[in-house]
Amino acid sequence: GNSYVEDESAITTCHIGFGTNLSQGGTVKAACHIDAIFLSPTIFVDGKKIMESGVLVGNPLRQQN
C-alpha cells in the first residue's frame, strides 16, 4: 500500500512488531523497530485456528465455557 498505518491495520492482515516499543508505552529500547505485515494469514492461537487465509473462523473473540 501507500501508508504503513493503513497497511498494518487493514482487514485480512496480521501485524507483528519487533524491537523498540517505547512509543506504545512499553519498556523495550532497541536499536530499531521493524514491522511485519502478513496478507491473508492463517493463524492458530492455543492450537485453535482463528483465521484462515485472512478470514476469521467462527467467532474467535467469543469466550468458550
Biopython code that builds the backbone (N, CA, C, O; Angstrom):
import numpy as np
from Bio.PDB.StructureBuilder import StructureBuilder

atoms = [
    (1, "GLY", "N", (0.803, -1.183, 0.000)),
    (1, "GLY", "CA", (0.000, 0.000, 0.000)),
    (1, "GLY", "C", (0.851, 1.254, 0.000)),
    (1, "GLY", "O", (2.061, 1.218, -0.223)),
    (2, "ASN", "N", (0.188, 2.344, 0.254)),
    (2, "ASN", "CA", (0.868, 3.632, 0.277)),
    (2, "ASN", "C", (1.067, 4.185, 1.676)),
    (2, "ASN", "O", (1.770, 5.182, 1.843)),
    (3, "SER", "N", (0.472, 3.572, 2.680)),
    (3, "SER", "CA", (0.549, 4.071, 4.053)),
    (3, "SER", "C", (0.738, 2.901, 5.006)),
    (3, "SER", "O", (-0.106, 2.009, 5.081)),
    (4, "TYR", "N", (1.867, 2.910, 5.744)),
    (4, "TYR", "CA", (2.099, 1.785, 6.649)),
    (4, "TYR", "C", (1.062, 1.732, 7.763)),
    (4, "TYR", "O", (0.756, 0.645, 8.253)),
    (5, "VAL", "N", (0.511, 2.871, 8.180)),
    (5, "VAL", "CA", (-0.517, 2.876, 9.226)),
    (5, "VAL", "C", (-1.763, 2.150, 8.732)),
    (5, "VAL", "O", (-2.358, 1.370, 9.475)),
    (6, "GLU", "N", (-2.162, 2.395, 7.491)),
    (6, "GLU", "CA", (-3.306, 1.691, 6.924)),
    (6, "GLU", "C", (-2.977, 0.228, 6.678)),
    (6, "GLU", "O", (-3.809, -0.644, 6.930)),
    (7, "ASP", "N", (-1.764, -0.055, 6.186)),
    (7, "ASP", "CA", (-1.367, -1.438, 5.895)),
    (7, "ASP", "C", (-1.370, -2.306, 7.143)),
    (7, "ASP", "O", (-1.857, -3.436, 7.108)),
    (8, "GLU", "N", (-0.826, -1.788, 8.261)),
    (8, "GLU", "CA", (-0.698, -2.625, 9.450)),
    (8, "GLU", "C", (-2.012, -2.824, 10.189)),
    (8, "GLU", "O", (-2.074, -3.619, 11.127)),
    (9, "SER", "N", (-3.058, -2.122, 9.787)),
    (9, "SER", "CA", (-4.352, -2.326, 10.437)),
    (9, "SER", "C", (-5.436, -2.734, 9.446)),
    (9, "SER", "O", (-6.622, -2.704, 9.776)),
    (10, "ALA", "N", (-5.040, -3.110, 8.249)),
    (10, "ALA", "CA", (-6.013, -3.485, 7.223)),
    (10, "ALA", "C", (-6.666, -4.826, 7.555)),
    (10, "ALA", "O", (-6.023, -5.734, 8.082)),
    (11, "ILE", "N", (-7.939, -4.929, 7.241)),
    (11, "ILE", "CA", (-8.653, -6.184, 7.450)),
    (11, "ILE", "C", (-8.009, -7.265, 6.571)),
    (11, "ILE", "O", (-7.508, -6.958, 5.489)),
    (12, "THR", "N", (-8.018, -8.482, 7.010)),
    (12, "THR", "CA", (-7.412, -9.671, 6.374)),
    (12, "THR", "C", (-5.900, -9.684, 6.481)),
    (12, "THR", "O", (-5.236, -10.388, 5.719)),
    (13, "THR", "N", (-5.328, -8.905, 7.431)),
    (13, "THR", "CA", (-3.889, -8.926, 7.630)),
    (13, "THR", "C", (-3.555, -9.249, 9.078)),
    (13, "THR", "O", (-4.425, -9.255, 9.949)),
    (14, "CYS", "N", (-2.272, -9.518, 9.318)),
    (14, "CYS", "CA", (-1.738, -9.700, 10.664)),
    (14, "CYS", "C", (-0.495, -8.832, 10.762)),
    (14, "CYS", "O", (0.347, -8.857, 9.864)),
    (15, "HIS", "N", (-0.366, -8.066, 11.834)),
    (15, "HIS", "CA", (0.753, -7.152, 12.022)),
    (15, "HIS", "C", (1.507, -7.544, 13.279)),
    (15, "HIS", "O", (0.914, -7.700, 14.346)),
    (16, "ILE", "N", (2.833, -7.704, 13.148)),
    (16, "ILE", "CA", (3.696, -8.013, 14.285)),
    (16, "ILE", "C", (4.850, -7.029, 14.270)),
    (16, "ILE", "O", (5.459, -6.798, 13.226)),
    (17, "GLY", "N", (5.157, -6.441, 15.435)),
    (17, "GLY", "CA", (6.272, -5.506, 15.543)),
    (17, "GLY", "C", (7.402, -6.103, 16.367)),
    (17, "GLY", "O", (7.164, -6.781, 17.366)),
    (18, "PHE", "N", (8.637, -5.845, 15.938)),
    (18, "PHE", "CA", (9.838, -6.323, 16.630)),
    (18, "PHE", "C", (10.698, -5.130, 17.012)),
    (18, "PHE", "O", (10.859, -4.205, 16.215)),
    (19, "GLY", "N", (11.256, -5.137, 18.225)),
    (19, "GLY", "CA", (12.187, -4.089, 18.623)),
    (19, "GLY", "C", (11.580, -3.103, 19.595)),
    (19, "GLY", "O", (10.714, -3.457, 20.395)),
    (20, "THR", "N", (12.042, -1.849, 19.523)),
    (20, "THR", "CA", (11.632, -0.801, 20.443)),
    (20, "THR", "C", (10.114, -0.669, 20.500)),
    (20, "THR", "O", (9.434, -0.664, 19.474)),
    (21, "ASN", "N", (9.594, -0.559, 21.739)),
    (21, "ASN", "CA", (8.149, -0.358, 21.893)),
    (21, "ASN", "C", (7.844, 0.808, 22.830)),
    (21, "ASN", "O", (6.735, 0.899, 23.357)),
    (22, "LEU", "N", (8.795, 1.685, 23.041)),
    (22, "LEU", "CA", (8.617, 2.811, 23.964)),
    (22, "LEU", "C", (7.465, 3.724, 23.548)),
    (22, "LEU", "O", (6.724, 4.200, 24.409)),
    (23, "SER", "N", (7.298, 3.979, 22.252)),
    (23, "SER", "CA", (6.239, 4.883, 21.796)),
    (23, "SER", "C", (4.840, 4.288, 21.999)),
    (23, "SER", "O", (3.847, 5.012, 21.942)),
    (24, "GLN", "N", (4.760, 2.969, 22.238)),
    (24, "GLN", "CA", (3.479, 2.324, 22.513)),
    (24, "GLN", "C", (3.284, 2.091, 24.011)),
    (24, "GLN", "O", (2.370, 1.370, 24.411)),
    (25, "GLY", "N", (4.136, 2.697, 24.840)),
    (25, "GLY", "CA", (4.011, 2.566, 26.283)),
    (25, "GLY", "C", (4.775, 1.393, 26.863)),
    (25, "GLY", "O", (4.631, 1.086, 28.046)),
    (26, "GLY", "N", (5.592, 0.726, 26.042)),
    (26, "GLY", "CA", (6.368, -0.423, 26.506)),
    (26, "GLY", "C", (7.656, -0.019, 27.186)),
    (26, "GLY", "O", (7.897, 1.162, 27.437)),
    (27, "THR", "N", (8.486, -1.013, 27.483)),
    (27, "THR", "CA", (9.740, -0.771, 28.203)),
    (27, "THR", "C", (10.974, -1.224, 27.433)),
    (27, "THR", "O", (12.086, -1.143, 27.956)),
    (28, "VAL", "N", (10.804, -1.695, 26.213)),
    (28, "VAL", "CA", (11.926, -2.224, 25.428)),
    (28, "VAL", "C", (12.533, -1.122, 24.579)),
    (28, "VAL", "O", (11.846, -0.499, 23.769)),
    (29, "LYS", "N", (13.840, -0.880, 24.771)),
    (29, "LYS", "CA", (14.569, 0.077, 23.936)),
    (29, "LYS", "C", (15.603, -0.717, 23.147)),
    (29, "LYS", "O", (16.540, -1.278, 23.716)),
    (30, "ALA", "N", (15.423, -0.756, 21.850)),
    (30, "ALA", "CA", (16.326, -1.485, 20.961)),
    (30, "ALA", "C", (16.893, -0.515, 19.927)),
    (30, "ALA", "O", (16.522, 0.658, 19.898)),
    (31, "ALA", "N", (17.780, -1.005, 19.094)),
    (31, "ALA", "CA", (18.397, -0.164, 18.065)),
    (31, "ALA", "C", (17.406, 0.231, 16.978)),
    (31, "ALA", "O", (17.625, 1.210, 16.263)),
    (32, "CYS", "N", (16.308, -0.532, 16.848)),
    (32, "CYS", "CA", (15.345, -0.222, 15.790)),
    (32, "CYS", "C", (13.989, -0.853, 16.103)),
    (32, "CYS", "O", (13.824, -1.550, 17.104)),
    (33, "HIS", "N", (13.039, -0.593, 15.235)),
    (33, "HIS", "CA", (11.725, -1.235, 15.298)),
    (33, "HIS", "C", (11.349, -1.636, 13.880)),
    (33, "HIS", "O", (11.410, -0.818, 12.961)),
    (34, "ILE", "N", (10.964, -2.881, 13.704)),
    (34, "ILE", "CA", (10.606, -3.394, 12.385)),
    (34, "ILE", "C", (9.199, -3.973, 12.467)),
    (34, "ILE", "O", (8.881, -4.723, 13.389)),
    (35, "ASP", "N", (8.362, -3.619, 11.500)),
    (35, "ASP", "CA", (7.013, -4.163, 11.414)),
    (35, "ASP", "C", (6.952, -5.217, 10.326)),
    (35, "ASP", "O", (7.528, -5.052, 9.251)),
    (36, "ALA", "N", (6.248, -6.305, 10.615)),
    (36, "ALA", "CA", (5.991, -7.344, 9.617)),
    (36, "ALA", "C", (4.483, -7.400, 9.425)),
    (36, "ALA", "O", (3.732, -7.525, 10.392)),
    (37, "ILE", "N", (4.047, -7.309, 8.186)),
    (37, "ILE", "CA", (2.623, -7.344, 7.874)),
    (37, "ILE", "C", (2.373, -8.521, 6.946)),
    (37, "ILE", "O", (2.978, -8.625, 5.879)),
    (38, "PHE", "N", (1.484, -9.395, 7.356)),
    (38, "PHE", "CA", (1.173, -10.594, 6.593)),
    (38, "PHE", "C", (-0.194, -10.431, 5.943)),
    (38, "PHE", "O", (-1.169, -10.111, 6.623)),
    (39, "LEU", "N", (-0.274, -10.644, 4.660)),
    (39, "LEU", "CA", (-1.526, -10.545, 3.927)),
    (39, "LEU", "C", (-2.175, -11.919, 3.845)),
    (39, "LEU", "O", (-1.540, -12.885, 3.424)),
    (40, "SER", "N", (-3.418, -12.005, 4.239)),
    (40, "SER", "CA", (-4.214, -13.240, 4.207)),
    (40, "SER", "C", (-3.561, -14.401, 4.969)),
    (40, "SER", "O", (-3.380, -15.480, 4.405)),
    (41, "PRO", "N", (-3.204, -14.191, 6.251)),
    (41, "PRO", "CA", (-2.558, -15.254, 7.018)),
    (41, "PRO", "C", (-3.537, -16.299, 7.542)),
    (41, "PRO", "O", (-4.740, -16.054, 7.624)),
    (42, "THR", "N", (-3.009, -17.461, 7.892)),
    (42, "THR", "CA", (-3.733, -18.460, 8.663)),
    (42, "THR", "C", (-3.096, -18.439, 10.046)),
    (42, "THR", "O", (-1.884, -18.612, 10.180)),
    (43, "ILE", "N", (-3.924, -18.223, 11.088)),
    (43, "ILE", "CA", (-3.410, -18.011, 12.439)),
    (43, "ILE", "C", (-4.043, -19.000, 13.405)),
    (43, "ILE", "O", (-5.257, -19.203, 13.405)),
    (44, "PHE", "N", (-3.192, -19.616, 14.234)),
    (44, "PHE", "CA", (-3.632, -20.507, 15.299)),
    (44, "PHE", "C", (-3.270, -19.881, 16.641)),
    (44, "PHE", "O", (-2.169, -19.352, 16.797)),
    (45, "VAL", "N", (-4.183, -19.933, 17.614)),
    (45, "VAL", "CA", (-3.923, -19.478, 18.977)),
    (45, "VAL", "C", (-4.303, -20.614, 19.907)),
    (45, "VAL", "O", (-5.431, -21.105, 19.865)),
    (46, "ASP", "N", (-3.373, -21.030, 20.740)),
    (46, "ASP", "CA", (-3.597, -22.155, 21.655)),
    (46, "ASP", "C", (-4.117, -23.386, 20.926)),
    (46, "ASP", "O", (-4.986, -24.097, 21.432)),
    (47, "GLY", "N", (-3.580, -23.633, 19.731)),
    (47, "GLY", "CA", (-3.954, -24.817, 18.963)),
    (47, "GLY", "C", (-5.259, -24.706, 18.208)),
    (47, "GLY", "O", (-5.664, -25.649, 17.529)),
    (48, "LYS", "N", (-5.936, -23.549, 18.316)),
    (48, "LYS", "CA", (-7.210, -23.367, 17.619)),
    (48, "LYS", "C", (-7.036, -22.365, 16.483)),
    (48, "LYS", "O", (-6.458, -21.293, 16.665)),
    (49, "LYS", "N", (-7.544, -22.730, 15.309)),
    (49, "LYS", "CA", (-7.471, -21.832, 14.160)),
    (49, "LYS", "C", (-8.471, -20.704, 14.353)),
    (49, "LYS", "O", (-9.665, -20.942, 14.536)),
    (50, "ILE", "N", (-7.967, -19.453, 14.311)),
    (50, "ILE", "CA", (-8.858, -18.302, 14.438)),
    (50, "ILE", "C", (-8.981, -17.521, 13.134)),
    (50, "ILE", "O", (-9.914, -16.736, 12.966)),
    (51, "MET", "N", (-8.047, -17.732, 12.212)),
    (51, "MET", "CA", (-8.106, -17.067, 10.917)),
    (51, "MET", "C", (-7.540, -17.998, 9.860)),
    (51, "MET", "O", (-6.505, -18.631, 10.069)),
    (52, "GLU", "N", (-8.220, -18.082, 8.724)),
    (52, "GLU", "CA", (-7.730, -18.895, 7.613)),
    (52, "GLU", "C", (-7.732, -18.040, 6.351)),
    (52, "GLU", "O", (-8.771, -17.538, 5.921)),
    (53, "SER", "N", (-6.552, -17.889, 5.774)),
    (53, "SER", "CA", (-6.382, -17.084, 4.559)),
    (53, "SER", "C", (-6.987, -15.691, 4.713)),
    (53, "SER", "O", (-7.601, -15.168, 3.784)),
    (54, "GLY", "N", (-6.808, -15.088, 5.905)),
    (54, "GLY", "CA", (-7.279, -13.732, 6.150)),
    (54, "GLY", "C", (-8.724, -13.603, 6.557)),
    (54, "GLY", "O", (-9.212, -12.486, 6.730)),
    (55, "VAL", "N", (-9.428, -14.712, 6.715)),
    (55, "VAL", "CA", (-10.844, -14.680, 7.089)),
    (55, "VAL", "C", (-10.999, -15.282, 8.485)),
    (55, "VAL", "O", (-10.522, -16.387, 8.744)),
    (56, "LEU", "N", (-11.674, -14.547, 9.392)),
    (56, "LEU", "CA", (-11.898, -15.074, 10.732)),
    (56, "LEU", "C", (-12.731, -16.346, 10.665)),
    (56, "LEU", "O", (-13.673, -16.441, 9.879)),
    (57, "VAL", "N", (-12.379, -17.320, 11.495)),
    (57, "VAL", "CA", (-13.074, -18.604, 11.542)),
    (57, "VAL", "C", (-14.037, -18.580, 12.715)),
    (57, "VAL", "O", (-13.611, -18.384, 13.853)),
    (58, "GLY", "N", (-15.306, -18.770, 12.468)),
    (58, "GLY", "CA", (-16.302, -18.759, 13.540)),
    (58, "GLY", "C", (-16.312, -17.409, 14.242)),
    (58, "GLY", "O", (-16.303, -16.367, 13.587)),
    (59, "ASN", "N", (-16.330, -17.424, 15.560)),
    (59, "ASN", "CA", (-16.280, -16.213, 16.364)),
    (59, "ASN", "C", (-15.132, -16.352, 17.352)),
    (59, "ASN", "O", (-15.371, -16.690, 18.511)),
    (60, "PRO", "N", (-13.875, -16.099, 16.929)),
    (60, "PRO", "CA", (-12.711, -16.364, 17.778)),
    (60, "PRO", "C", (-12.626, -15.472, 19.011)),
    (60, "PRO", "O", (-11.881, -15.793, 19.937)),
    (61, "LEU", "N", (-13.363, -14.362, 19.056)),
    (61, "LEU", "CA", (-13.291, -13.466, 20.194)),
    (61, "LEU", "C", (-14.282, -13.816, 21.288)),
    (61, "LEU", "O", (-14.230, -13.255, 22.383)),
    (62, "ARG", "N", (-15.187, -14.744, 20.995)),
    (62, "ARG", "CA", (-16.178, -15.161, 21.982)),
    (62, "ARG", "C", (-15.560, -16.176, 22.927)),
    (62, "ARG", "O", (-14.969, -17.163, 22.489)),
    (63, "GLN", "N", (-15.697, -15.934, 24.224)),
    (63, "GLN", "CA", (-15.135, -16.830, 25.225)),
    (63, "GLN", "C", (-15.913, -18.137, 25.274)),
    (63, "GLN", "O", (-17.142, -18.138, 25.329)),
    (64, "GLN", "N", (-15.187, -19.246, 25.254)),
    (64, "GLN", "CA", (-15.812, -20.566, 25.316)),
    (64, "GLN", "C", (-15.916, -20.994, 26.771)),
    (64, "GLN", "O", (-14.996, -20.738, 27.547)),
    (65, "ASN", "N", (-17.021, -21.644, 27.167)),
    (65, "ASN", "CA", (-17.202, -22.139, 28.544)),
    (65, "ASN", "C", (-16.648, -23.521, 28.681)),
    (65, "ASN", "O", (-16.707, -24.105, 29.764)),
]
sb = StructureBuilder()
sb.init_structure("model")
sb.init_model(0)
sb.init_chain("A")
sb.init_seg("    ")
for serial, (resi, resn, name, xyz) in enumerate(atoms, 1):
    if name == "N":
        sb.init_residue(resn, " ", resi, " ")
    sb.init_atom(name, np.array(xyz, "f"), 0.0, 1.0, " ", f" {name:<3s}", serial, name[0])
structure = sb.get_structure()
